[in-house]
Amino acid sequence: MTQKFRAKTDGISWREVDDEVVILDLETSKYLSLNGSAAVLWLALQKPVGVDGLAAELASRFELDEATARTDAEAFVEDCRGRDLIEAA
């Protein structure tokens, strides 16, 4: 079974503003602004989803080939994990 992730609900606050997502890490008081494909992926992470699901979302929304979409989705998940913004679902 593929590992699924979701956005954390504790310790962060976020809002969708226009075509952008702004995230506040409440513990570090750091803001992160996501636009374009990153905003799409963040919104997808509001429910449990695996890298394959994220890649499929990118591929369909931005007309990417499967390999590029997967690479981008994996990089996004790793970046979010490093910032402690997502958790295993």
C-alpha positions as CSV (number, residue, x, y, z in Angstrom):
1,M,0.0,0.0,0.0
2,T,1.3,3.5,-0.9
3,Q,1.9,5.8,2.0
4,K,-0.5,8.7,2.3
5,F,0.0,12.1,3.7
6,R,-2.1,15.0,4.8
7,A,-1.6,18.5,6.0
8,K,-1.1,18.9,9.7
9,T,-3.9,20.5,11.6
10,D,-2.0,21.3,14.8
11,G,0.7,24.0,14.9
12,I,0.0,25.6,11.6
13,S,-2.6,27.9,10.2
14,W,-3.2,28.5,6.5
15,R,-5.5,30.4,4.2
16,E,-6.2,30.4,0.5
17,V,-5.8,33.9,-1.0
18,D,-6.6,34.4,-4.6
19,D,-4.4,31.7,-6.4
20,E,-2.0,31.4,-3.5
21,V,-1.9,29.5,-0.2
22,V,-0.2,31.3,2.8
23,I,0.9,29.0,5.7
24,L,1.9,30.2,9.1
25,D,3.9,27.8,11.3
26,L,2.6,28.8,14.7
27,E,5.6,27.3,16.5
28,T,8.3,29.2,14.6
29,S,6.2,32.2,13.4
30,K,7.4,31.6,9.8
31,Y,5.2,32.3,6.8
32,L,5.3,30.2,3.6
33,S,3.6,31.3,0.5
34,L,2.7,28.7,-2.1
35,N,1.5,29.5,-5.6
36,G,0.9,27.6,-8.8
37,S,1.5,23.9,-8.5
38,A,2.5,24.0,-4.9
39,A,-0.8,25.6,-3.9
40,V,-2.7,22.9,-5.9
41,L,-0.7,20.2,-4.0
42,W,-1.3,21.8,-0.6
43,L,-5.1,21.9,-1.3
44,A,-4.9,18.2,-2.3
45,L,-3.2,17.4,1.0
46,Q,-6.3,18.5,3.0
47,K,-7.4,14.8,2.8
48,P,-5.1,11.8,2.8
49,V,-3.4,11.3,-0.5
50,G,-0.3,9.5,-1.7
51,V,2.4,10.7,-4.0
52,D,0.7,9.0,-6.9
53,G,-2.5,11.0,-6.3
54,L,-0.5,14.2,-6.0
55,A,1.3,13.4,-9.3
56,A,-2.0,12.7,-11.0
57,E,-3.4,16.0,-9.8
58,L,-0.4,17.9,-11.2
59,A,-0.4,16.0,-14.5
60,S,-4.1,16.8,-15.1
61,R,-4.0,20.4,-14.0
62,F,-0.8,21.4,-15.7
63,E,-0.5,18.9,-18.6
64,L,2.7,17.4,-17.3
65,D,4.1,14.0,-18.3
66,E,3.8,11.4,-15.6
67,A,7.5,11.3,-14.7
68,T,7.8,15.0,-14.3
69,A,4.6,15.2,-12.2
70,R,5.9,12.4,-9.9
71,T,9.3,14.0,-9.4
72,D,7.6,17.3,-8.6
73,A,5.1,15.7,-6.2
74,E,7.9,13.8,-4.4
75,A,10.0,16.9,-4.0
76,F,7.0,18.8,-2.6
77,V,6.2,16.1,-0.1
78,E,9.8,15.9,1.1
79,D,10.0,19.7,1.4
80,C,6.8,19.7,3.5
81,R,8.0,16.9,5.6
82,G,11.2,18.8,6.2
83,R,9.2,21.8,7.3
84,D,7.0,19.6,9.5
85,L,3.8,20.7,7.6
86,I,2.4,17.3,6.7
87,E,2.0,14.0,8.5
88,A,1.4,10.4,7.6
89,A,-2.2,9.6,7.2
